[in-house]
Amino acid sequence: MAKVNIALDAELVVEVMVLAGIGNPQDAVEAVVRDYIARGHRTEARVAGRDEPHRTGELLPPEPPQG
């Protein structure tokens, strides 16, 4: 696996470590990046799932109002 070295503000990294509950800076930042990517994939899957019936001509029931 290829590796990339980047410089980050120390306060930013410490904040990530505290929020993630991970004591190693490398592991904490990697966990946050992996989580961000996973959330993006889940969002893409949900959007694709909602769009699919529209493409096939099926109708979805209306979504309840948010709020």
N, CA and C of each residue as an Amber inpcrd file, in Angstrom:
protein
   201
   0.8410000  -1.1680000   0.0000000   0.0000000   0.0000000   0.0000000
   0.8920000   1.2380000   0.0000000   0.5490000   2.2010000  -0.8310000
   1.3040000   3.4480000  -0.9010000   0.9920000   4.3050000   0.3170000
   1.9450000   5.0570000   0.7550000   1.7820000   5.9390000   1.9130000
   2.0180000   7.3770000   1.4880000   1.3350000   8.2940000   2.1610000
   1.5050000   9.7240000   1.9170000   1.7960000  10.3870000   3.2530000
   2.8000000  11.2230000   3.2870000   3.1050000  11.9890000   4.4940000
   2.6020000  13.4090000   4.3140000   1.8470000  13.9000000   5.2890000
   1.3440000  15.2670000   5.2450000   1.5880000  15.9340000   6.5830000
   1.6220000  17.2460000   6.5720000   1.7790000  18.0060000   7.8020000
   0.4160000  18.5910000   8.1820000   0.0360000  18.4180000   9.4460000
  -1.2180000  18.9600000   9.9530000  -0.9390000  19.7820000  11.1960000
  -1.8060000  20.7470000  11.4490000  -1.7110000  21.5430000  12.6640000
  -1.8510000  20.6280000  13.8810000  -0.9600000  20.7610000  14.8450000
  -0.9480000  19.8800000  16.0110000  -2.2620000  19.9480000  16.7900000
  -2.8440000  21.1370000  16.9210000  -4.1070000  21.2500000  17.6570000
  -5.2170000  20.4730000  16.9580000  -5.2130000  20.4880000  15.6420000
  -6.1970000  19.7430000  14.8670000  -6.0510000  18.2460000  15.1310000
  -4.8250000  17.7620000  15.1060000  -4.5770000  16.3380000  15.3300000
  -4.9510000  15.9420000  16.7480000  -4.6200000  16.7660000  17.7240000
  -4.9840000  16.4630000  19.1130000  -6.5070000  16.4020000  19.2530000
  -7.2180000  17.3170000  18.6130000  -8.6800000  17.3090000  18.6430000
  -9.2310000  16.0120000  18.0560000  -8.6680000  15.5660000  16.9450000
  -9.0910000  14.3130000  16.3300000  -8.8150000  13.1430000  17.2690000
  -7.6550000  13.1450000  17.9020000  -7.3060000  12.0690000  18.8250000
  -8.2890000  12.0040000  19.9880000  -8.6360000  13.1510000  20.5360000
  -9.5700000  13.1960000  21.6720000 -10.9550000  12.7190000  21.2290000
 -11.4530000  13.2600000  20.1060000 -12.7860000  12.8960000  19.6430000
 -12.8790000  11.4200000  19.2500000 -11.8140000  10.8840000  18.6560000
 -11.8180000   9.4910000  18.2360000 -11.4670000   8.5380000  19.3740000
 -10.9020000   9.0800000  20.4470000 -10.4910000   8.2320000  21.5610000
  -9.3170000   7.3430000  21.2070000  -8.4570000   7.8400000  20.3300000
  -7.3070000   7.0740000  19.8600000  -6.0420000   7.8340000  20.2290000
  -5.1150000   7.1640000  20.8970000  -3.9210000   7.8180000  21.3990000
  -2.8090000   8.0330000  20.3930000  -2.8430000   7.3480000  19.2720000
  -1.7990000   7.4740000  18.2650000  -2.2760000   8.4420000  17.1830000
  -1.5280000   9.5140000  16.9140000  -1.9780000  10.5070000  15.9330000
  -2.2210000   9.9200000  14.5430000  -1.3480000   9.0710000  14.0730000
  -1.4980000   8.4560000  12.7530000  -2.7880000   7.6430000  12.6900000
  -3.0110000   6.8080000  13.7010000  -4.2040000   5.9670000  13.7250000
  -5.4810000   6.7930000  13.8370000  -5.4420000   7.8640000  14.6210000
  -6.6220000   8.7050000  14.8060000  -7.0220000   9.3850000  13.5020000
  -6.0640000   9.9700000  12.8200000  -6.3710000  10.6550000  11.5630000
  -6.8210000   9.6340000  10.5140000  -6.1810000   8.4830000  10.4650000
  -6.5760000   7.4440000   9.5070000  -8.0050000   6.9730000   9.7870000
  -8.3680000   6.8090000  11.0460000  -9.7250000   6.3790000  11.3980000
 -10.7650000   7.4040000  10.9530000 -10.4560000   8.6830000  11.1410000
 -11.3880000   9.7330000  10.7340000 -11.5390000   9.7530000   9.2160000
 -10.4600000   9.6070000   8.4920000 -10.5330000   9.6080000   7.0270000
 -11.3200000   8.3940000   6.5370000 -11.0640000   7.2270000   7.1230000
 -11.8050000   6.0270000   6.7180000 -13.3010000   6.1770000   7.0120000
 -13.6340000   6.7670000   8.1570000 -15.0380000   6.9840000   8.5000000
 -15.6890000   7.9430000   7.5120000 -14.9940000   8.9970000   7.1460000
 -15.5090000   9.9750000   6.1870000 -15.8130000   9.2990000   4.8490000
 -14.8990000   8.4590000   4.3960000 -15.0930000   7.7520000   3.1320000
 -16.2770000   6.7860000   3.2360000 -16.3680000   6.0450000   4.3310000
 -17.4740000   5.1030000   4.5100000 -18.8150000   5.8290000   4.5270000
 -18.8840000   6.9740000   5.1860000 -20.1330000   7.7520000   5.2020000
 -20.4990000   8.2040000   3.7960000 -19.5200000   8.5890000   3.0240000
 -19.7790000   8.9990000   1.6460000 -20.3450000   7.8570000   0.8250000
 -19.8020000   6.6580000   1.0140000 -20.3060000   5.5020000   0.2760000
 -21.7290000   5.1530000   0.7070000 -22.0140000   5.2670000   2.0100000
 -23.3780000   4.9820000   2.4860000 -24.3570000   5.9970000   1.9140000
 -23.9480000   7.2620000   1.8540000 -24.8170000   8.2990000   1.2930000
 -25.0730000   8.0310000  -0.1810000 -24.0360000   7.6730000  -0.9110000
 -24.2010000   7.3530000  -2.3330000 -25.1740000   6.1970000  -2.5120000
 -25.0750000   5.1930000  -1.6590000 -25.9590000   4.0290000  -1.7670000
 -27.4060000   4.4130000  -1.4830000 -27.6240000   5.2600000  -0.4870000
 -28.9910000   5.6960000  -0.1710000 -29.5720000   6.5150000  -1.3070000
 -28.7890000   7.4240000  -1.8600000 -29.2710000   8.2670000  -2.9620000
 -29.5600000   7.4040000  -4.1760000 -28.6780000   6.4780000  -4.4860000
 -28.8920000   5.5880000  -5.6310000 -30.1460000   4.7490000  -5.4040000
 -30.3670000   4.3030000  -4.1740000 -31.5540000   3.5150000  -3.8620000
 -32.8290000   4.3110000  -4.0430000 -32.8020000   5.5840000  -3.7160000
 -33.9750000   6.4340000  -3.8970000 -34.2140000   6.7460000  -5.3670000
 -33.1360000   6.8950000  -6.1350000 -33.2600000   7.2360000  -7.5490000
 -33.6760000   6.0360000  -8.3950000 -33.3640000   4.8380000  -7.9620000
 -33.6090000   3.6440000  -8.7660000 -35.0720000   3.4950000  -9.1890000
 -36.0730000   3.6020000  -8.2940000 -37.4560000   3.4520000  -8.7440000
 -37.8580000   4.5010000  -9.7870000 -37.2860000   5.6910000  -9.7090000
 -37.6020000   6.7290000 -10.6790000 -37.1110000   6.3310000 -12.0700000
 -35.9770000   5.6760000 -12.1100000 -35.4280000   5.2630000 -13.3990000
 -36.2080000   4.1030000 -13.9980000 -36.8070000   3.2570000 -13.1500000
 -37.5360000   2.1050000 -13.6600000 -39.0080000   2.4120000 -13.8720000
 -39.4450000   3.6180000 -13.5180000 -40.8300000   4.0090000 -13.7160000
 -41.7200000   3.7240000 -12.5250000 -41.1750000   3.1080000 -11.4630000
 -41.9690000   2.8330000 -10.2700000 -42.1270000   4.1160000  -9.4640000
 -43.2010000   4.1910000  -8.7120000 -43.4420000   5.3530000  -7.8650000
 -43.1550000   5.0010000  -6.4220000 -42.5650000   5.9340000  -5.7060000
 -42.3240000   5.7860000  -4.2790000 -43.4180000   6.5070000  -3.5210000
 -43.7860000   6.0110000  -2.3380000 -44.7330000   6.7900000  -1.5350000
 -44.0590000   8.0770000  -1.0820000 -44.8270000   9.1530000  -0.8560000
 -44.2020000  10.4030000  -0.4330000 -43.5360000  10.2340000   0.9320000
 -42.4030000  10.9190000   1.0930000 -41.7030000  10.8740000   2.3640000
 -42.3880000  11.7960000   3.3520000 -42.4050000  11.4080000   4.6430000
 -43.0360000  12.2750000   5.6310000 -42.2460000  13.5850000   5.7750000
 -42.9100000  14.6730000   6.1510000 -42.1980000  15.9410000   6.3180000
 -41.1400000  15.8430000   7.4120000 -40.0250000  16.5020000   7.1880000
 -38.9480000  16.5350000   8.1760000 -39.1800000  17.6950000   9.1330000
 -38.9180000  17.4560000  10.4050000 -39.0160000  18.5990000  11.2980000
 -39.5270000  18.2630000  12.5650000
